[in-house]
């Protein structure tokens, strides 16, 4: 049971980390396009 809970927790952490990475990547792309437009 403890092992199963740990697996669930690790999966949740992995999901949140990947979503944060996607979000920061999208923000970076938006900032980049805005900067190139201002140039």
C-alpha positions in Angstrom: 0.0 0.0 0.0 2.8 2.4 0.9 4.5 1.7 -2.4 1.3 2.4 -4.3 0.8 5.7 -2.5 4.4 6.7 -3.4 3.8 5.8 -7.0 0.7 8.0 -7.1 2.6 10.8 -5.4 5.5 10.6 -7.9 3.1 10.5 -10.8 1.3 13.6 -9.5 4.6 15.4 -9.0 5.7 14.5 -12.5 2.4 15.7 -14.0 2.6 19.0 -12.2 6.3 19.5 -13.2 5.5 18.9 -16.8 2.5 21.3 -16.8 4.7 23.9 -15.2 7.4 23.4 -17.8 4.7 23.7 -20.6 3.4 26.9 -19.0 6.8 28.5 -18.7 7.6 27.4 -22.3 4.4 29.0 -23.6 5.1 32.2 -21.6 8.7 32.3 -23.0 7.4 31.9 -26.5 4.8 34.7 -26.0 7.5 37.0 -24.6 9.8 36.2 -27.5 7.1 37.0 -30.1 6.3 40.3 -28.3 10.0 41.2 -28.3 10.4 40.5 -32.0 7.3 42.5 -32.8 8.7 45.5 -30.8 12.0 45.3 -32.7 
